[in-house]
Amino acid sequence: MLTAIHPKLPMRSRDLTREFYEKKLGFSYVGSDDFNFYLIMQRDQVQIHFFEFKDLDPLKNYGQVYIRTNEIEQLYGSLMERKVSIHPNGALQIKPWGQKEFALLDPDHNLLTFGQSHP
């Protein structure tokens, strides 16, 4: 039986990734400092794992994660307060498929899309 999924995304710098997810997105650090080539960040019940890829070209990175939320307006507002850049095509809106969504890029251009069902 499947119980959870934890995506793995590439990162060039563990410190930069950790700082972005903590300070900008409100995630917490999870794990051990013993592995400087790996990082786990968590917010609420969502964990994202990162693996070191120092030669990553961010403009050629296609890493993507879709994260469901039940408080999209509050989440979006909190990110705006923290001055998080929203993807140019990712402003909060109701999509034709019935989801209210927004999207952003992390420092390595991993695309994070946040969505909530819209009545």
KOLMAR-727559 format. One record per atom (N, C-alpha, C, O, CB): residue number from 1; chain; atom name; x, y, z. Coordinates in pm, whole numbers, plus 50000, padded with zeros to 5 digits. Glycine has a CB too. Layout:
N
NODE     i   ch   at    east   north      up
NODE   NUM    A   CA       X       Y       Z
...
END
This chain:
119
NODE     i   ch   at    east   north      up
NODE     1    A    N   50084   49883   50000
NODE     1    A   CA   50000   50000   50000
NODE     1    A    C   50089   50125   50000
NODE     1    A    O   50182   50134   50080
NODE     1    A   CB   49904   49999   50122
NODE     2    A    N   50062   50219   49912
NODE     2    A   CA   50137   50345   49905
NODE     2    A    C   50087   50440   50013
NODE     2    A    O   49966   50449   50037
NODE     2    A   CB   50125   50410   49764
NODE     3    A    N   50177   50510   50077
NODE     3    A   CA   50135   50600   50185
NODE     3    A    C   50182   50744   50169
NODE     3    A    O   50122   50834   50228
NODE     3    A   CB   50184   50548   50315
NODE     4    A    N   50286   50770   50092
NODE     4    A   CA   50337   50907   50076
NODE     4    A    C   50432   50910   49958
NODE     4    A    O   50479   50807   49909
NODE     4    A   CB   50408   50957   50206
NODE     5    A    N   50459   51032   49913
NODE     5    A   CA   50560   51052   49809
NODE     5    A    C   50646   51171   49850
NODE     5    A    O   50596   51272   49899
NODE     5    A   CB   50493   51076   49668
NODE     6    A    N   50775   51157   49829
NODE     6    A   CA   50870   51263   49862
NODE     6    A    C   50958   51285   49740
NODE     6    A    O   51053   51209   49718
NODE     6    A   CB   50955   51227   49989
NODE     7    A    N   50929   51388   49661
NODE     7    A   CA   51008   51409   49539
NODE     7    A    C   51152   51443   49570
NODE     7    A    O   51184   51499   49675
NODE     7    A   CB   50946   51521   49456
NODE     8    A    N   51240   51408   49475
NODE     8    A   CA   51382   51443   49482
NODE     8    A    C   51411   51539   49369
NODE     8    A    O   51382   51511   49252
NODE     8    A   CB   51475   51315   49473
NODE     9    A    N   51468   51653   49403
NODE     9    A   CA   51499   51756   49305
NODE     9    A    C   51648   51788   49310
NODE     9    A    O   51712   51771   49413
NODE     9    A   CB   51416   51884   49331
NODE    10    A    N   51704   51833   49198
NODE    10    A   CA   51846   51869   49197
NODE    10    A    C   51871   52005   49262
NODE    10    A    O   51786   52094   49260
NODE    10    A   CB   51898   51869   49054
NODE    11    A    N   51989   52019   49318
NODE    11    A   CA   52033   52147   49376
NODE    11    A    C   52181   52164   49348
NODE    11    A    O   52257   52068   49345
NODE    11    A   CB   52004   52153   49530
NODE    12    A    N   52221   52288   49327
NODE    12    A   CA   52363   52317   49308
NODE    12    A    C   52432   52345   49441
NODE    12    A    O   52547   52306   49461
NODE    12    A   CB   52382   52436   49215
NODE    13    A    N   52362   52411   49532
NODE    13    A   CA   52420   52451   49660
NODE    13    A    C   52324   52415   49773
NODE    13    A    O   52211   52463   49778
NODE    13    A   CB   52451   52602   49662
NODE    14    A    N   52371   52331   49861
NODE    14    A   CA   52289   52290   49975
NODE    14    A    C   52252   52410   50061
NODE    14    A    O   52138   52422   50104
NODE    14    A   CB   52363   52184   50059
NODE    15    A    N   52349   52498   50088
NODE    15    A   CA   52324   52614   50173
NODE    15    A    C   52222   52709   50111
NODE    15    A    O   52131   52756   50179
NODE    15    A   CB   52454   52689   50200
NODE    16    A    N   52238   52737   49983
NODE    16    A   CA   52145   52827   49914
NODE    16    A    C   52004   52769   49910
NODE    16    A    O   51906   52840   49932
NODE    16    A   CB   52194   52856   49772
NODE    17    A    N   51995   52640   49882
NODE    17    A   CA   51864   52574   49876
NODE    17    A    C   51798   52575   50014
NODE    17    A    O   51680   52608   50027
NODE    17    A   CB   51878   52429   49826
NODE    18    A    N   51874   52540   50114
NODE    18    A   CA   51818   52539   50250
NODE    18    A    C   51770   52679   50290
NODE    18    A    O   51660   52693   50345
NODE    18    A   CB   51924   52489   50351
NODE    19    A    N   51850   52779   50264
NODE    19    A   CA   51812   52916   50300
NODE    19    A    C   51684   52959   50229
NODE    19    A    O   51596   53018   50291
NODE    19    A   CB   51926   53014   50267
NODE    20    A    N   51674   52931   50099
NODE    20    A   CA   51555   52968   50023
NODE    20    A    C   51430   52900   50080
NODE    20    A    O   51329   52966   50104
NODE    20    A   CB   51572   52932   49874
NODE    21    A    N   51437   52770   50101
NODE    21    A   CA   51319   52697   50148
NODE    21    A    C   51281   52735   50291
NODE    21    A    O   51163   52736   50325
NODE    21    A   CB   51344   52547   50140
NODE    22    A    N   51379   52766   50375
NODE    22    A   CA   51350   52808   50512
NODE    22    A    C   51297   52951   50517
NODE    22    A    O   51188   52976   50569
NODE    22    A   CB   51475   52796   50599
NODE    23    A    N   51374   53043   50462
NODE    23    A   CA   51341   53185   50478
NODE    23    A    C   51231   53233   50386
NODE    23    A    O   51150   53318   50425
NODE    23    A   CB   51462   53267   50456
NODE    24    A    N   51226   53181   50266
NODE    24    A   CA   51126   53227   50170
NODE    24    A    C   50997   53145   50174
NODE    24    A    O   50888   53201   50167
NODE    24    A   CB   51183   53223   50031
NODE    25    A    N   51010   53012   50186
NODE    25    A   CA   50892   52926   50175
NODE    25    A    C   50841   52871   50308
NODE    25    A    O   50736   52807   50312
NODE    25    A   CB   50923   52812   50083
NODE    26    A    N   50914   52894   50417
NODE    26    A   CA   50867   52851   50547
NODE    26    A    C   50884   52703   50577
NODE    26    A    O   50816   52650   50664
NODE    26    A   CB   50726   52886   50561
NODE    27    A    N   50973   52637   50505
NODE    27    A   CA   51002   52496   50532
NODE    27    A    C   51101   52486   50648
NODE    27    A    O   51167   52584   50683
NODE    27    A   CB   51058   52426   50405
NODE    28    A    N   51109   52369   50706
NODE    28    A   CA   51206   52340   50812
NODE    28    A    C   51305   52236   50763
NODE    28    A    O   51273   52152   50680
NODE    28    A   CB   51135   52292   50941
NODE    29    A    N   51424   52243   50816
NODE    29    A   CA   51529   52147   50784
NODE    29    A    C   51500   52015   50854
NODE    29    A    O   51465   52014   50972
NODE    29    A   CB   51669   52201   50823
NODE    30    A    N   51516   51904   50783
NODE    30    A   CA   51497   51770   50839
NODE    30    A    C   51622   51690   50804
NODE    30    A    O   51671   51698   50691
NODE    30    A   CB   51366   51701   50783
NODE    31    A    N   51673   51615   50897
NODE    31    A   CA   51783   51526   50862
NODE    31    A    C   51911   51556   50935
NODE    31    A    O   51914   51628   51035
NODE    31    A   CB   51808   51531   50717
NODE    32    A    N   52016   51500   50882
NODE    32    A   CA   52147   51504   50945
NODE    32    A    C   52244   51588   50864
NODE    32    A    O   52234   51594   50741
NODE    32    A   CB   52202   51363   50963
NODE    33    A    N   52335   51653   50931
NODE    33    A   CA   52439   51729   50863
NODE    33    A    C   52552   51640   50813
NODE    33    A    O   52649   51689   50755
NODE    33    A   CB   52496   51835   50956
NODE    34    A    N   52540   51511   50833
NODE    34    A   CA   52645   51417   50793
NODE    34    A    C   52657   51401   50641
NODE    34    A    O   52760   51356   50592
NODE    34    A   CB   52618   51282   50854
NODE    35    A    N   52553   51438   50569
NODE    35    A   CA   52552   51419   50424
NODE    35    A    C   52537   51555   50355
NODE    35    A    O   52425   51600   50332
NODE    35    A   CB   52438   51322   50381
NODE    36    A    N   52648   51619   50324
NODE    36    A   CA   52641   51754   50266
NODE    36    A    C   52601   51754   50119
NODE    36    A    O   52594   51860   50058
NODE    36    A   CB   52774   51823   50282
NODE    37    A    N   52576   51637   50061
NODE    37    A   CA   52533   51627   49922
NODE    37    A    C   52384   51598   49912
NODE    37    A    O   52332   51574   49803
NODE    37    A   CB   52612   51518   49850
NODE    38    A    N   52313   51601   50026
NODE    38    A   CA   52171   51567   50030
NODE    38    A    C   52103   51660   50130
NODE    38    A    O   52164   51702   50228
NODE    38    A   CB   52150   51417   50069
NODE    39    A    N   51977   51690   50104
NODE    39    A   CA   51902   51783   50189
NODE    39    A    C   51757   51741   50192
NODE    39    A    O   51701   51702   50089
NODE    39    A   CB   51916   51929   50140
NODE    40    A    N   51695   51748   50309
NODE    40    A   CA   51552   51722   50321
NODE    40    A    C   51489   51843   50390
NODE    40    A    O   51534   51886   50496
NODE    40    A   CB   51523   51589   50402
NODE    41    A    N   51384   51898   50327
NODE    41    A   CA   51311   52011   50382
NODE    41    A    C   51164   51970   50397
NODE    41    A    O   51113   51891   50318
NODE    41    A   CB   51325   52139   50291
NODE    42    A    N   51098   52024   50501
NODE    42    A   CA   50959   51986   50525
NODE    42    A    C   50877   52106   50569
NODE    42    A    O   50923   52191   50644
NODE    42    A   CB   50951   51875   50631
NODE    43    A    N   50754   52109   50520
NODE    43    A   CA   50654   52206   50567
NODE    43    A    C   50524   52130   50580
NODE    43    A    O   50477   52068   50484
NODE    43    A   CB   50640   52330   50470
NODE    44    A    N   50466   52135   50698
NODE    44    A   CA   50346   52057   50729
NODE    44    A    C   50375   51910   50698
NODE    44    A    O   50471   51855   50751
NODE    44    A   CB   50222   52109   50648
NODE    45    A    N   50296   51847   50613
NODE    45    A   CA   50316   51705   50582
NODE    45    A    C   50395   51683   50453
NODE    45    A    O   50408   51569   50408
NODE    45    A   CB   50183   51636   50572
NODE    46    A    N   50447   51789   50394
NODE    46    A   CA   50517   51779   50266
NODE    46    A    C   50668   51783   50288
NODE    46    A    O   50721   51876   50348
NODE    46    A   CB   50474   51892   50171
NODE    47    A    N   50735   51681   50238
NODE    47    A   CA   50882   51677   50237
NODE    47    A    C   50931   51684   50094
NODE    47    A    O   50874   51622   50004
NODE    47    A   CB   50935   51548   50307
NODE    48    A    N   51037   51761   50074
NODE    48    A   CA   51106   51763   49946
NODE    48    A    C   51252   51727   49973
NODE    48    A    O   51316   51786   50060
NODE    48    A   CB   51093   51903   49874
NODE    49    A    N   51302   51631   49899
NODE    49    A   CA   51441   51589   49910
NODE    49    A    C   51521   51651   49796
NODE    49    A    O   51469   51669   49685
NODE    49    A   CB   51454   51433   49909
NODE    50    A    N   51644   51684   49822
NODE    50    A   CA   51732   51744   49721
NODE    50    A    C   51862   51667   49716
NODE    50    A    O   51916   51626   49819
NODE    50    A   CB   51758   51894   49751
NODE    51    A    N   51912   51647   49595
NODE    51    A   CA   52042   51583   49576
NODE    51    A    C   52135   51681   49507
NODE    51    A    O   52092   51762   49425
NODE    51    A   CB   52028   51451   49494
NODE    52    A    N   52262   51674   49542
NODE    52    A   CA   52360   51766   49486
NODE    52    A    C   52385   51737   49338
NODE    52    A    O   52408   51622   49299
NODE    52    A   CB   52490   51758   49563
NODE    53    A    N   52380   51842   49259
NODE    53    A   CA   52411   51836   49116
NODE    53    A    C   52480   51967   49083
NODE    53    A    O   52419   52059   49029
NODE    53    A   CB   52281   51812   49027
NODE    54    A    N   52609   51974   49116
NODE    54    A   CA   52685   52099   49103
NODE    54    A    C   52691   52153   48961
NODE    54    A    O   52702   52274   48941
NODE    54    A   CB   52824   52079   49155
NODE    55    A    N   52686   52065   48861
NODE    55    A   CA   52695   52108   48721
NODE    55    A    C   52559   52138   48659
NODE    55    A    O   52549   52158   48537
NODE    55    A   CB   52765   52001   48640
NODE    56    A    N   52456   52143   48739
NODE    56    A   CA   52321   52171   48689
NODE    56    A    C   52317   52308   48622
NODE    56    A    O   52362   52407   48679
NODE    56    A   CB   52218   52164   48803
NODE    57    A    N   52262   52313   48503
NODE    57    A   CA   52233   52439   48436
NODE    57    A    C   52087   52472   48468
NODE    57    A    O   51998   52407   48414
NODE    57    A   CB   52260   52432   48278
NODE    58    A    N   52061   52571   48554
NODE    58    A   CA   51924   52599   48594
NODE    58    A    C   51829   52625   48476
NODE    58    A    O   51710   52593   48484
NODE    58    A   CB   51922   52718   48686
NODE    59    A    N   51881   52681   48369
NODE    59    A   CA   51795   52711   48255
NODE    59    A    C   51759   52586   48174
NODE    59    A    O   51676   52591   48084
NODE    59    A   CB   51862   52812   48164
NODE    60    A    N   51822   52474   48207
NODE    60    A   CA   51790   52347   48141
NODE    60    A    C   51728   52247   48239
NODE    60    A    O   51712   52130   48206
NODE    60    A   CB   51915   52287   48077
NODE    61    A    N   51694   52294   48358
NODE    61    A   CA   51637   52207   48460
NODE    61    A    C   51486   52197   48442
NODE    61    A    O   51417   52299   48431
NODE    61    A   CB   51671   52259   48602
NODE    62    A    N   51436   52075   48438
NODE    62    A   CA   51293   52052   48422
NODE    62    A    C   51230   51992   48547
NODE    62    A    O   51121   51934   48541
NODE    62    A   CB   51267   51960   48303
NODE    63    A    N   51299   52004   48662
NODE    63    A   CA   51243   51953   48787
NODE    63    A    C   51113   52025   48821
NODE    63    A    O   51106   52147   48815
NODE    63    A   CB   51344   51969   48902
NODE    64    A    N   51010   51947   48855
NODE    64    A   CA   50879   52004   48885
NODE    64    A    C   50810   51924   48995
NODE    64    A    O   50823   51802   49002
NODE    64    A   CB   50791   52008   48758
NODE    65    A    N   50737   51995   49079
NODE    65    A   CA   50657   51931   49183
NODE    65    A    C   50524   52004   49190
NODE    65    A    O   50518   52127   49184
NODE    65    A   CB   50731   51934   49322
NODE    66    A    N   50416   51928   49204
NODE    66    A   CA   50283   51985   49225
NODE    66    A    C   50247   51957   49370
NODE    66    A    O   50244   51841   49413
NODE    66    A   CB   50175   51925   49125
NODE    67    A    N   50219   52062   49446
NODE    67    A   CA   50190   52051   49589
NODE    67    A    C   50046   52097   49615
NODE    67    A    O   50011   52211   49584
NODE    67    A   CB   50291   52134   49675
NODE    68    A    N   49966   52010   49670
NODE    68    A   CA   49828   52045   49704
NODE    68    A    C   49825   52113   49840
NODE    68    A    O   49901   52080   49931
NODE    68    A   CB   49737   51919   49703
NODE    69    A    N   49734   52209   49851
NODE    69    A   CA   49713   52281   49975
NODE    69    A    C   49562   52298   49997
NODE    69    A    O   49484   52287   49903
NODE    69    A   CB   49785   52420   49972
NODE    70    A    N   49524   52323   50120
NODE    70    A   CA   49384   52353   50148
NODE    70    A    C   49366   52498   50194
NODE    70    A    O   49258   52537   50238
NODE    70    A   CB   49329   52257   50255
NODE    71    A    N   49473   52576   50184
NODE    71    A   CA   49469   52718   50222
NODE    71    A    C   49552   52800   50123
NODE    71    A    O   49647   52868   50162
NODE    71    A   CB   49523   52739   50367
NODE    72    A    N   49516   52793   49997
NODE    72    A   CA   49601   52854   49893
NODE    72    A    C   49608   53006   49905
NODE    72    A    O   49714   53064   49881
NODE    72    A   CB   49549   52817   49756
NODE    73    A    N   49499   53069   49942
NODE    73    A   CA   49501   53217   49955
NODE    73    A    C   49598   53260   50065
NODE    73    A    O   49676   53354   50046
NODE    73    A   CB   49358   53271   49987
NODE    74    A    N   49594   53192   50180
NODE    74    A   CA   49683   53225   50290
NODE    74    A    C   49828   53197   50254
NODE    74    A    O   49917   53276   50285
NODE    74    A   CB   49644   53147   50416
NODE    75    A    N   49852   53084   50188
NODE    75    A   CA   49989   53050   50147
NODE    75    A    C   50042   53155   50050
NODE    75    A    O   50154   53203   50067
NODE    75    A   CB   49993   52911   50082
NODE    76    A    N   49963   53189   49951
NODE    76    A   CA   50004   53289   49852
NODE    76    A    C   50034   53423   49921
NODE    76    A    O   50134   53488   49892
NODE    76    A   CB   49894   53307   49744
NODE    77    A    N   49945   53463   50012
NODE    77    A   CA   49965   53589   50085
NODE    77    A    C   50092   53589   50167
NODE    77    A    O   50163   53689   50171
NODE    77    A   CB   49846   53616   50175
NODE    78    A    N   50122   53477   50233
NODE    78    A   CA   50243   53470   50314
NODE    78    A    C   50368   53478   50227
NODE    78    A    O   50469   53537   50268
NODE    78    A   CB   50245   53341   50397
NODE    79    A    N   50363   53419   50108
NODE    79    A   CA   50478   53428   50018
NODE    79    A    C   50494   53570   49963
NODE    79    A    O   50606   53617   49944
NODE    79    A   CB   50463   53328   49902
NODE    80    A    N   50383   53637   49939
NODE    80    A   CA   50390   53777   49894
NODE    80    A    C   50454   53864   50002
NODE    80    A    O   50534   53952   49972
NODE    80    A   CB   50249   53830   49857
NODE    81    A    N   50416   53840   50129
NODE    81    A   CA   50475   53915   50240
NODE    81    A    C   50626   53893   50249
NODE    81    A    O   50700   53984   50286
NODE    81    A   CB   50409   53875   50372
NODE    82    A    N   50671   53773   50215
NODE    82    A   CA   50814   53742   50218
NODE    82    A    C   50886   53784   50089
NODE    82    A    O   51005   53761   50073
NODE    82    A   CB   50835   53593   50241
NODE    83    A    N   50811   53845   49999
NODE    83    A   CA   50865   53894   49872
NODE    83    A    C   50922   53781   49785
NODE    83    A    O   51026   53797   49720
NODE    83    A   CB   50975   53998   49899
NODE    84    A    N   50853   53667   49785
NODE    84    A   CA   50891   53555   49701
NODE    84    A    C   50846   53585   49558
NODE    84    A    O   50732   53624   49535
NODE    84    A   CB   50830   53421   49753
NODE    85    A    N   50935   53566   49463
NODE    85    A   CA   50902   53589   49322
NODE    85    A    C   50814   53476   49271
NODE    85    A    O   50848   53358   49282
NODE    85    A   CB   51030   53601   49237
NODE    86    A    N   50702   53512   49215
NODE    86    A   CA   50611   53417   49153
NODE    86    A    C   50652   53403   49006
NODE    86    A    O   50695   53501   48944
NODE    86    A   CB   50461   53463   49167
NODE    87    A    N   50639   53284   48952
NODE    87    A   CA   50673   53261   48811
NODE    87    A    C   50595   53359   48724
NODE    87    A    O   50478   53386   48752
NODE    87    A   CB   50641   53112   48769
NODE    88    A    N   50657   53413   48619
NODE    88    A   CA   50587   53511   48533
NODE    88    A    C   50454   53460   48478
NODE    88    A    O   50362   53539   48455
NODE    88    A   CB   50677   53549   48417
NODE    89    A    N   50442   53330   48456
NODE    89    A   CA   50316   53273   48407
NODE    89    A    C   50241   53200   48518
NODE    89    A    O   50152   53120   48490
NODE    89    A   CB   50342   53178   48291
NODE    90    A    N   50277   53228   48644
NODE    90    A   CA   50224   53147   48753
NODE    90    A    C   50147   53222   48859
NODE    90    A    O   50139   53175   48973
NODE    90    A   CB   50333   53076   48816
NODE    91    A    N   50089   53337   48826
NODE    91    A   CA   50012   53411   48926
NODE    91    A    C   49892   53329   48972
NODE    91    A    O   49843   53243   48900
NODE    91    A   CB   49965   53546   48869
NODE    92    A    N   49847   53356   49093
NODE    92    A   CA   49732   53286   49149
NODE    92    A    C   49610   53308   49061
NODE    92    A    O   49568   53421   49036
NODE    92    A   CB   49704   53333   49293
NODE    93    A    N   49553   53196   49015
NODE    93    A   CA   49436   53204   48929
NODE    93    A    C   49363   53070   48926
NODE    93    A    O   49419   52966   48962
NODE    93    A   CB   49475   53247   48786
NODE    94    A    N   49239   53074   48883
NODE    94    A   CA   49163   52951   48864
NODE    94    A    C   49189   52903   48723
NODE    94    A    O   49167   52975   48625
NODE    94    A   CB   49008   52974   48890
NODE    95    A    N   49237   52781   48713
NODE    95    A   CA   49272   52721   48584
NODE    95    A    C   49148   52659   48520
NODE    95    A    O   49051   52628   48589
NODE    95    A   CB   49383   52615   48602
NODE    96    A    N   49150   52641   48387
NODE    96    A   CA   49034   52581   48318
NODE    96    A    C   48998   52441   48371
NODE    96    A    O   48884   52398   48356
NODE    96    A   CB   49063   52572   48170
NODE    97    A    N   49093   52372   48432
NODE    97    A   CA   49066   52237   48483
NODE    97    A    C   49012   52239   48626
NODE    97    A    O   49001   52133   48689
NODE    97    A   CB   49192   52153   48478
NODE    98    A    N   48980   52358   48679
NODE    98    A   CA   48911   52369   48806
NODE    98    A    C   48999   52378   48929
NODE    98    A    O   48950   52365   49041
NODE    98    A   CB   48824   52255   48822
NODE    99    A    N   49129   52400   48911
NODE    99    A   CA   49220   52415   49024
NODE    99    A    C   49257   52562   49038
NODE    99    A    O   49276   52632   48938
NODE    99    A   CB   49347   52327   49005
NODE   100    A    N   49268   52609   49162
NODE   100    A   CA   49323   52741   49188
NODE   100    A    C   49471   52717   49213
NODE   100    A    O   49508   52640   49302
NODE   100    A   CB   49253   52813   49312
NODE   101    A    N   49558   52782   49134
NODE   101    A   CA   49700   52751   49137
NODE   101    A    C   49787   52876   49127
NODE   101    A    O   49744   52982   49082
NODE   101    A   CB   49735   52658   49024
NODE   102    A    N   49912   52859   49173
NODE   102    A   CA   50019   52953   49144
NODE   102    A    C   50148   52874   49140
NODE   102    A    O   50154   52761   49188
NODE   102    A   CB   50026   53068   49250
NODE   103    A    N   50253   52933   49083
NODE   103    A   CA   50379   52861   49066
NODE   103    A    C   50497   52956   49089
NODE   103    A    O   50487   53077   49072
NODE   103    A   CB   50388   52798   48926
NODE   104    A    N   50609   52896   49128
NODE   104    A   CA   50733   52972   49147
NODE   104    A    C   50851   52882   49114
NODE   104    A    O   50839   52760   49105
NODE   104    A   CB   50743   53026   49291
NODE   105    A    N   50965   52946   49097
NODE   105    A   CA   51091   52874   49071
NODE   105    A    C   51182   52890   49191
NODE   105    A    O   51192   52998   49249
NODE   105    A   CB   51160   52926   48942
NODE   106    A    N   51249   52781   49229
NODE   106    A   CA   51349   52791   49336
NODE   106    A    C   51482   52834   49274
NODE   106    A    O   51487   52855   49152
NODE   106    A   CB   51364   52654   49412
NODE   107    A    N   51588   52849   49351
NODE   107    A   CA   51715   52898   49296
NODE   107    A    C   51774   52813   49184
NODE   107    A    O   51856   52861   49105
NODE   107    A   CB   51816   52908   49406
NODE   108    A    N   51732   52685   49175
NODE   108    A   CA   51782   52598   49069
NODE   108    A    C   51681   52577   48957
NODE   108    A    O   51697   52490   48871
NODE   108    A   CB   51821   52463   49128
NODE   109    A    N   51577   52659   48958
NODE   109    A   CA   51469   52657   48859
NODE   109    A    C   51385   52531   48864
NODE   109    A    O   51328   52489   48763
NODE   109    A   CB   51528   52672   48721
NODE   110    A    N   51377   52468   48982
NODE   110    A   CA   51278   52365   49003
NODE   110    A    C   51144   52437   49012
NODE   110    A    O   51130   52532   49089
NODE   110    A   CB   51308   52278   49131
NODE   111    A    N   51046   52393   48935
NODE   111    A   CA   50915   52457   48933
NODE   111    A    C   50828   52397   49042
NODE   111    A    O   50804   52276   49044
NODE   111    A   CB   50847   52441   48795
NODE   112    A    N   50780   52482   49134
NODE   112    A   CA   50688   52440   49239
NODE   112    A    C   50552   52499   49206
NODE   112    A    O   50536   52621   49203
NODE   112    A   CB   50738   52484   49381
NODE   113    A    N   50454   52413   49182
NODE   113    A   CA   50318   52458   49158
NODE   113    A    C   50234   52419   49278
NODE   113    A    O   50237   52304   49322
NODE   113    A   CB   50259   52398   49026
NODE   114    A    N   50159   52515   49331
NODE   114    A   CA   50073   52493   49445
NODE   114    A    C   49930   52499   49395
NODE   114    A    O   49894   52589   49320
NODE   114    A   CB   50099   52597   49559
NODE   115    A    N   49847   52403   49436
NODE   115    A   CA   49711   52399   49386
NODE   115    A    C   49610   52356   49491
NODE   115    A    O   49641   52284   49586
NODE   115    A   CB   49703   52308   49269
NODE   116    A    N   49487   52405   49470
NODE   116    A   CA   49375   52370   49556
NODE   116    A    C   49252   52355   49469
NODE   116    A    O   49230   52434   49377
NODE   116    A   CB   49352   52477   49668
NODE   117    A    N   49171   52254   49498
NODE   117    A   CA   49046   52237   49423
NODE   117    A    C   48959   52360   49442
NODE   117    A    O   48951   52417   49551
NODE   117    A   CB   48971   52110   49469
NODE   118    A    N   48894   52399   49335
NODE   118    A   CA   48807   52517   49340
NODE   118    A    C   48663   52471   49313
NODE   118    A    O   48637   52401   49215
NODE   118    A   CB   48852   52626   49235
NODE   119    A    N   48572   52510   49400
NODE   119    A   CA   48432   52464   49383
NODE   119    A    C   48369   52507   49254
NODE   119    A    O   48253   52475   49229
NODE   119    A   CB   48349   52515   49495
END
